[in-house]
Amino acid sequence: MAGEINTWKPYKERAPFRDFDRMRREMDKFWDSFFGRESGEKGKWVPCIDVAETKDDIIVEAEVPGINPKDIDISLTDGRLIIRGEKKQAKEEKEVEHHLVERSYGSFARMIELPAKVQNEKIEASYNDGVLKIALPKSEEATKKAMKIRVE
C-alpha cells in the first residue's frame, strides 16, 4: 500500500537484548543515585576506604588513583581522621569525541571516626600504586589489655 508507514528497527534481531540493555542502564542509574554519585560529573567522586585495627595500630587505606600525594590533605581533629583532595581531569582535546566516560573527577572529603585514641605525633602516611595508607598508633591507654570480667 502506498499510504502505509513502517517503523524502521535496525536492531530487530537484537530485540530480546534491547530490554536487558535498558534494564541494565536503569539499574546503573539507580545504584549511582543510591550511593550519591553521578558518573562523570565533577565533584561527585568519593574514594573507597578500609579501616582496620591491630593490637597497636589503626590502619586506614584509601583508593586515590591518579592523585598526586602532595595534593592530599590529612588532618586529625577530635578523634576524627579527615582526608581531602581532588582528582583532576586531564585537559580535553577539542577534536576528541567521547563514546563513553565512566571515570569521575572532582574534590572529595572523607571523615572517619576512629575506634580508639591515637598518638598524634607518631602518625605515618604512605602512598603506593594509588593507595594511601595511614598508620595511626594507638595511645597507651587504648593498647592496654582488656580485663576479663566474671559474671556471677
CORNOR-V843380 format. One record per run of one state. SS is the DSSP state (H for helix, E for strand, C for the rest). FROM is the first residue (numbers start at 1). TO is the last residue. Records with the same first field share a line. If there is no record, write none. Layout:
BEGIN
SS->FROM-TO  FROM-TO
END
This chain:
BEGIN
C->1-11  35-48  54-56  64-68  72-72  78-79  88-105  114-117  119-119  123-123  129-130  139-139  144-152
H->12-34  69-71  120-122  140-143
E->49-53  57-63  73-77  80-87  106-113  118-118  124-128  131-138
END
